[in-house]
Amino acid sequence: MSDTASAYVIGHIKIKDAAKWDEYRSRVPATLAPWGAELVLRGKLASVLAGDHPYSDTVVIRFPDLRAVNGWYASPAYQALIPLRAEAADLVLLGYEA
């Protein structure tokens, strides 16, 4: 077992262009593989039980550690997808240690 804590990226998403979003989603997994990341959840909002939440979709990605999260986000492979992501959706990406 590793001494480091797992880390997660959670994305809250409002889709602007479904076709571009589908293209972006199809290209993200290849950027995750070199970082040992695993897609845990891609889901559509079913209900807001408390508070305000303006996002329709959520993604949860598990990484081996926070170093991998930061490496993935800064990687040329992922950075190349950011313009497509910006056209496809408005989102918030959050990094968590567990």
Steps between C-alpha positions, in 0.01 A plus 500: 500500500622850416592759766337773292131586505285456193384819336188580302395749239133589514350698216164676505385564145248707302502380139482772233559290186416129525696394191816676616451364850478146361823557307675638809380209717623248245849652504551539878565131587823493297628794707423318826676170428861624544409629848345177630159666520167323497163642399274427799177673398341690217149592598203723430349693789191324634405745776632779719426400857630820663640830379554630148678298234477637144688209335340218301785248502777382731820305446720336763851381412728317746878557485775327698594829670482878473826510301326295229199737501723801448716323243196391299343847502826668394586232241520607135247228412234642731586865443437441127138407583420812702393715201256226393378466859437876519288488184312194621416584861528726799647310789673504833784250558599430860786295638462306826731285711341200670 
